[in-house]
């Protein structure tokens, strides 16, 4: 794995998080207006998933590659 692969992996993860986050917020808002319990039931896992993608730690290989290259 090279330095560019690690950078692409990080951007890919952040992009997925930024795509899922508005969907989770919209689903939560609409679901809360229509059926509060059901809307929150479906929106919370999506919100957690988006946070996981946004704040995902780097893999061990990428940490080694990026530190070695610096």
N, CA, C and O atoms as a printed pandas DataFrame, in Angstrom:
     atom_number atom_name residue_name chain_id  residue_number  x_coord  y_coord  z_coord
0              1         N          UNK        A               1    0.851   -1.168    0.000
1              2        CA          UNK        A               1    0.000    0.000    0.000
2              3         C          UNK        A               1    0.900    1.235    0.000
3              4         O          UNK        A               1    1.862    1.310    0.765
4              5         N          UNK        A               2    0.584    2.190   -0.854
5              6        CA          UNK        A               2    1.413    3.390   -0.907
6              7         C          UNK        A               2    0.679    4.577   -0.284
7              8         O          UNK        A               2   -0.455    4.459    0.180
8              9         N          UNK        A               3    1.351    5.703   -0.289
9             10        CA          UNK        A               3    0.830    6.907    0.351
10            11         C          UNK        A               3   -0.486    7.364   -0.293
11            12         O          UNK        A               3   -1.412    7.767    0.411
12            13         N          UNK        A               4   -0.569    7.304   -1.609
13            14        CA          UNK        A               4   -1.774    7.754   -2.310
14            15         C          UNK        A               4   -2.983    6.877   -1.975
15            16         O          UNK        A               4   -4.099    7.382   -1.855
16            17         N          UNK        A               5   -2.771    5.579   -1.826
17            18        CA          UNK        A               5   -3.863    4.678   -1.442
18            19         C          UNK        A               5   -4.420    5.051   -0.085
19            20         O          UNK        A               5   -5.631    5.004    0.128
20            21         N          UNK        A               6   -3.539    5.424    0.835
21            22        CA          UNK        A               6   -3.984    5.810    2.174
22            23         C          UNK        A               6   -4.786    7.104    2.146
23            24         O          UNK        A               6   -5.799    7.232    2.834
24            25         N          UNK        A               7   -4.332    8.050    1.354
25            26        CA          UNK        A               7   -5.060    9.314    1.232
26            27         C          UNK        A               7   -6.426    9.066    0.589
27            28         O          UNK        A               7   -7.429    9.632    1.024
28            29         N          UNK        A               8   -6.465    8.230   -0.433
29            30        CA          UNK        A               8   -7.738    7.899   -1.078
30            31         C          UNK        A               8   -8.684    7.190   -0.115
31            32         O          UNK        A               8   -9.890    7.437   -0.136
32            33         N          UNK        A               9   -8.152    6.323    0.718
33            34        CA          UNK        A               9   -8.972    5.608    1.698
34            35         C          UNK        A               9   -9.603    6.590    2.678
35            36         O          UNK        A               9  -10.780    6.467    3.017
36            37         N          UNK        A              10   -8.827    7.556    3.128
37            38        CA          UNK        A              10   -9.339    8.551    4.073
38            39         C          UNK        A              10  -10.429    9.405    3.424
39            40         O          UNK        A              10  -11.477    9.629    4.029
40            41         N          UNK        A              11  -10.193    9.884    2.198
41            42        CA          UNK        A              11  -11.177   10.709    1.505
42            43         C          UNK        A              11  -12.440    9.911    1.200
43            44         O          UNK        A              11  -13.546   10.444    1.282
44            45         N          UNK        A              12  -12.285    8.662    0.856
45            46        CA          UNK        A              12  -13.432    7.816    0.563
46            47         C          UNK        A              12  -14.313    7.657    1.792
47            48         O          UNK        A              12  -15.537    7.749    1.704
48            49         N          UNK        A              13  -13.693    7.422    2.923
49            50        CA          UNK        A              13  -14.437    7.262    4.166
50            51         C          UNK        A              13  -15.163    8.550    4.537
51            52         O          UNK        A              13  -16.332    8.516    4.920
52            53         N          UNK        A              14  -14.477    9.680    4.426
53            54        CA          UNK        A              14  -15.098   10.968    4.771
54            55         C          UNK        A              14  -16.244   11.296    3.817
55            56         O          UNK        A              14  -17.269   11.833    4.235
56            57         N          UNK        A              15  -16.073   10.975    2.549
57            58        CA          UNK        A              15  -17.120   11.243    1.567
58            59         C          UNK        A              15  -18.367   10.422    1.867
59            60         O          UNK        A              15  -19.483   10.937    1.792
60            61         N          UNK        A              16  -18.188    9.162    2.204
61            62        CA          UNK        A              16  -19.339    8.326    2.561
62            63         C          UNK        A              16  -20.059    8.895    3.778
63            64         O          UNK        A              16  -21.289    8.917    3.821
64            65         N          UNK        A              17  -19.301    9.351    4.759
65            66        CA          UNK        A              17  -19.908    9.951    5.946
66            67         C          UNK        A              17  -20.695   11.201    5.609
67            68         O          UNK        A              17  -21.778   11.423    6.152
68            69         N          UNK        A              18  -20.156   12.023    4.712
69            70        CA          UNK        A              18  -20.849   13.248    4.332
70            71         C          UNK        A              18  -22.068   12.987    3.468
71            72         O          UNK        A              18  -22.973   13.819    3.407
72            73         N          UNK        A              19  -22.106   11.847    2.802
73            74        CA          UNK        A              19  -23.291   11.484    2.021
74            75         C          UNK        A              19  -24.386   10.928    2.937
75            76         O          UNK        A              19  -25.563   11.242    2.760
76            77         N          UNK        A              20  -24.005   10.118    3.897
77            78        CA          UNK        A              20  -24.983    9.468    4.772
78            79         C          UNK        A              20  -25.540   10.442    5.818
79            80         O          UNK        A              20  -26.697   10.310    6.217
80            81         N          UNK        A              21  -24.746   11.408    6.266
81            82        CA          UNK        A              21  -25.181   12.327    7.321
82            83         C          UNK        A              21  -26.434   13.124    6.946
83            84         O          UNK        A              21  -27.379   13.140    7.735
84            85         N          UNK        A              22  -26.492   13.782    5.793
85            86        CA          UNK        A              22  -27.740   14.494    5.452
86            87         C          UNK        A              22  -28.938   13.555    5.299
87            88         O          UNK        A              22  -30.068   13.918    5.627
88            89         N          UNK        A              23  -28.680   12.355    4.801
89            90        CA          UNK        A              23  -29.778   11.389    4.694
90            91         C          UNK        A              23  -30.320   11.031    6.076
91            92         O          UNK        A              23  -31.532   10.940    6.269
92            93         N          UNK        A              24  -29.427   10.830    7.026
93            94        CA          UNK        A              24  -29.852   10.492    8.384
94            95         C          UNK        A              24  -30.608   11.652    9.020
95            96         O          UNK        A              24  -31.630   11.449    9.675
96            97         N          UNK        A              25  -30.107   12.866    8.826
97            98        CA          UNK        A              25  -30.782   14.024    9.401
98            99         C          UNK        A              25  -32.158   14.241    8.764
99           100         O          UNK        A              25  -33.125   14.538    9.466
100          101         N          UNK        A              26  -32.248   14.096    7.455
101          102        CA          UNK        A              26  -33.537   14.258    6.777
102          103         C          UNK        A              26  -34.516   13.169    7.196
103          104         O          UNK        A              26  -35.684   13.450    7.463
104          105         N          UNK        A              27  -34.047   11.940    7.253
105          106        CA          UNK        A              27  -34.916   10.841    7.671
106          107         C          UNK        A              27  -35.381   11.043    9.107
107          108         O          UNK        A              27  -36.542   10.792    9.431
108          109         N          UNK        A              28  -34.478   11.492    9.958
109          110        CA          UNK        A              28  -34.850   11.744   11.343
110          111         C          UNK        A              28  -35.863   12.862   11.471
111          112         O          UNK        A              28  -36.812   12.754   12.248
112          113         N          UNK        A              29  -35.675   13.937   10.718
113          114        CA          UNK        A              29  -36.603   15.066   10.781
114          115         C          UNK        A              29  -37.979   14.684   10.249
115          116         O          UNK        A              29  -38.996   14.942   10.893
116          117         N          UNK        A              30  -38.003   14.071    9.075
117          118        CA          UNK        A              30  -39.279   13.674    8.482
118          119         C          UNK        A              30  -39.944   12.582    9.315
119          120         O          UNK        A              30  -41.152   12.611    9.549
120          121         N          UNK        A              31  -39.145   11.630    9.754
121          122        CA          UNK        A              31  -39.701   10.554   10.565
122          123         C          UNK        A              31  -40.227   11.049   11.893
123          124         O          UNK        A              31  -41.222   10.530   12.398
124          125         N          UNK        A              32  -39.563   12.061   12.477
125          126        CA          UNK        A              32  -40.015   12.604   13.758
126          127         C          UNK        A              32  -41.342   13.341   13.597
127          128         O          UNK        A              32  -42.163   13.350   14.515
128          129         N          UNK        A              33  -41.554   13.952   12.446
129          130        CA          UNK        A              33  -42.813   14.650   12.210
130          131         C          UNK        A              33  -43.973   13.685   11.965
131          132         O          UNK        A              33  -45.096   13.931   12.403
132          133         N          UNK        A              34  -43.694   12.589   11.263
133          134        CA          UNK        A              34  -44.770   11.665   10.895
134          135         C          UNK        A              34  -45.010   10.631   11.995
135          136         O          UNK        A              34  -46.096   10.580   12.572
136          137         N          UNK        A              35  -44.022    9.824   12.280
137          138        CA          UNK        A              35  -44.107    8.813   13.335
138          139         C          UNK        A              35  -42.841    8.921   14.192
139          140         O          UNK        A              35  -41.808    8.359   13.829
140          141         N          UNK        A              36  -42.904    9.623   15.306
141          142        CA          UNK        A              36  -41.688    9.917   16.067
142          143         C          UNK        A              36  -40.848    8.697   16.458
143          144         O          UNK        A              36  -39.629    8.723   16.290
144          145         N          UNK        A              37  -41.443    7.672   16.953
145          146        CA          UNK        A              37  -40.670    6.517   17.410
146          147         C          UNK        A              37  -40.041    5.780   16.236
147          148         O          UNK        A              37  -38.870    5.405   16.293
148          149         N          UNK        A              38  -40.800    5.575   15.190
149          150        CA          UNK        A              38  -40.298    4.851   14.023
150          151         C          UNK        A              38  -39.228    5.668   13.305
151          152         O          UNK        A              38  -38.213    5.120   12.875
152          153         N          UNK        A              39  -39.448    6.962   13.174
153          154        CA          UNK        A              39  -38.472    7.817   12.510
154          155         C          UNK        A              39  -37.134    7.826   13.222
155          156         O          UNK        A              39  -36.085    7.717   12.586
156          157         N          UNK        A              40  -37.167    7.955   14.529
157          158        CA          UNK        A              40  -35.925    7.942   15.304
158          159         C          UNK        A              40  -35.291    6.555   15.262
159          160         O          UNK        A              40  -34.067    6.428   15.239
160          161         N          UNK        A              41  -36.116    5.531   15.251
161          162        CA          UNK        A              41  -35.617    4.157   15.202
162          163         C          UNK        A              41  -34.775    3.916   13.947
163          164         O          UNK        A              41  -33.770    3.209   14.008
164          165         N          UNK        A              42  -35.173    4.493   12.817
165          166        CA          UNK        A              42  -34.426    4.317   11.576
166          167         C          UNK        A              42  -33.313    5.348   11.411
167          168         O          UNK        A              42  -32.300    5.055   10.776
168          169         N          UNK        A              43  -33.476    6.532   11.958
169          170        CA          UNK        A              43  -32.492    7.595   11.758
170          171         C          UNK        A              43  -31.255    7.427   12.644
171          172         O          UNK        A              43  -30.150    7.751   12.208
172          173         N          UNK        A              44  -31.407    6.944   13.840
173          174        CA          UNK        A              44  -30.267    6.834   14.761
174          175         C          UNK        A              44  -29.179    5.906   14.221
175          176         O          UNK        A              44  -28.009    6.285   14.274
176          177         N          UNK        A              45  -29.491    4.719   13.707
177          178        CA          UNK        A              45  -28.412    3.894   13.146
178          179         C          UNK        A              45  -27.701    4.551   11.962
179          180         O          UNK        A              45  -26.486    4.412   11.821
180          181         N          UNK        A              46  -28.437    5.261   11.115
181          182        CA          UNK        A              46  -27.800    5.965   10.002
182          183         C          UNK        A              46  -26.900    7.088   10.503
183          184         O          UNK        A              46  -25.820    7.310    9.957
184          185         N          UNK        A              47  -27.334    7.787   11.526
185          186        CA          UNK        A              47  -26.532    8.857   12.100
186          187         C          UNK        A              47  -25.250    8.295   12.710
187          188         O          UNK        A              47  -24.179    8.879   12.539
188          189         N          UNK        A              48  -25.344    7.183   13.410
189          190        CA          UNK        A              48  -24.160    6.537   13.993
190          191         C          UNK        A              48  -23.228    6.050   12.892
191          192         O          UNK        A              48  -22.009    6.171   13.011
192          193         N          UNK        A              49  -23.791    5.505   11.826
193          194        CA          UNK        A              49  -22.982    5.053   10.694
194          195         C          UNK        A              49  -22.232    6.215   10.049
195          196         O          UNK        A              49  -21.057    6.083    9.707
196          197         N          UNK        A              50  -22.898    7.337    9.884
197          198        CA          UNK        A              50  -22.228    8.485    9.277
198          199         C          UNK        A              50  -21.112    9.006   10.175
199          200         O          UNK        A              50  -20.056    9.398    9.677
200          201         N          UNK        A              51  -21.325    9.018   11.482
201          202        CA          UNK        A              51  -20.262    9.443   12.405
202          203         C          UNK        A              51  -19.091    8.467   12.370
203          204         O          UNK        A              51  -17.934    8.876   12.468
204          205         N          UNK        A              52  -19.389    7.190   12.231
205          206        CA          UNK        A              52  -18.319    6.199   12.135
206          207         C          UNK        A              52  -17.466    6.451   10.902
207          208         O          UNK        A              52  -16.239    6.383   10.970
208          209         N          UNK        A              53  -18.108    6.741    9.772
209          210        CA          UNK        A              53  -17.352    7.029    8.555
210          211         C          UNK        A              53  -16.557    8.324    8.667
211          212         O          UNK        A              53  -15.421    8.401    8.200
212          213         N          UNK        A              54  -17.150    9.335    9.282
213          214        CA          UNK        A              54  -16.462   10.622    9.394
214          215         C          UNK        A              54  -15.240   10.548   10.307
215          216         O          UNK        A              54  -14.208   11.153   10.020
216          217         N          UNK        A              55  -15.359    9.810   11.398
217          218        CA          UNK        A              55  -14.283    9.765   12.383
218          219         C          UNK        A              55  -13.574    8.417   12.433
219          220         O          UNK        A              55  -12.991    8.053   13.455
220          221         N          UNK        A              56  -13.625    7.678   11.328
221          222        CA          UNK        A              56  -12.982    6.360   11.275
222          223         C          UNK        A              56  -11.466    6.503   11.426
223          224         O          UNK        A              56  -10.849    7.350   10.780
224          225         N          UNK        A              57  -10.884    5.685   12.268
225          226        CA          UNK        A              57   -9.423    5.750   12.415
226          227         C          UNK        A              57   -8.735    5.185   11.179
227          228         O          UNK        A              57   -9.305    4.381   10.441
228          229         N          UNK        A              58   -7.515    5.618   10.975
229          230        CA          UNK        A              58   -6.732    5.083    9.864
230          231         C          UNK        A              58   -6.324    3.654   10.184
231          232         O          UNK        A              58   -6.213    3.272   11.349
232          233         N          UNK        A              59   -6.109    2.888    9.159
233          234        CA          UNK        A              59   -5.627    1.535    9.373
234          235         C          UNK        A              59   -4.175    1.585    9.861
235          236         O          UNK        A              59   -3.488    2.593    9.698
236          237         N          UNK        A              60   -3.731    0.504   10.448
237          238        CA          UNK        A              60   -2.359    0.452   10.963
238          239         C          UNK        A              60   -1.342    0.594    9.840
239          240         O          UNK        A              60   -0.297    1.223   10.008
240          241         N          UNK        A              61   -1.657    0.006    8.701
241          242        CA          UNK        A              61   -0.744    0.093    7.559
242          243         C          UNK        A              61   -0.603    1.539    7.112
243          244         O          UNK        A              61    0.504    2.002    6.835
244          245         N          UNK        A              62   -1.711    2.247    7.041
245          246        CA          UNK        A              62   -1.657    3.643    6.600
246          247         C          UNK        A              62   -0.916    4.514    7.609
247          248         O          UNK        A              62   -0.179    5.420    7.220
248          249         N          UNK        A              63   -1.102    4.253    8.882
249          250        CA          UNK        A              63   -0.342    5.029    9.874
250          251         C          UNK        A              63    1.151    4.834    9.693
251          252         O          UNK        A              63    1.922    5.788    9.794
252          253         N          UNK        A              64    1.562    3.606    9.426
253          254        CA          UNK        A              64    2.986    3.341    9.214
254          255         C          UNK        A              64    3.491    3.997    7.927
255          256         O          UNK        A              64    4.575    4.579    7.908
256          257         N          UNK        A              65    2.711    3.902    6.865
257          258        CA          UNK        A              65    3.124    4.467    5.583
258          259         C          UNK        A              65    3.217    5.991    5.676
259          260         O          UNK        A              65    4.186    6.585    5.203
260          261         N          UNK        A              66    2.220    6.615    6.279
261          262        CA          UNK        A              66    2.227    8.071    6.345
262          263         C          UNK        A              66    3.310    8.596    7.288
263          264         O          UNK        A              66    3.865    9.666    7.040
264          265         N          UNK        A              67    3.618    7.880    8.345
265          266        CA          UNK        A              67    4.688    8.324    9.258
266          267         C          UNK        A              67    6.052    8.106    8.636
267          268         O          UNK        A              67    6.960    8.918    8.817
268          269         N          UNK        A              68    6.199    7.020    7.911
269          270        CA          UNK        A              68    7.493    6.731    7.273
270          271         C          UNK        A              68    7.773    7.738    6.182
271          272         O          UNK        A              68    8.921    8.135    5.985
272          273         N          UNK        A              69    6.729    8.163    5.461
273          274        CA          UNK        A              69    6.908    9.102    4.365
274          275         C          UNK        A              69    7.149   10.527    4.836
275          276         O          UNK        A              69    7.650   11.345    4.064
276          277         N          UNK        A              70    6.812   10.845    6.068
277          278        CA          UNK        A              70    6.948   12.226    6.554
278          279         C          UNK        A              70    8.356   12.560    6.971
279          280         O          UNK        A              70    8.623   13.683    7.400
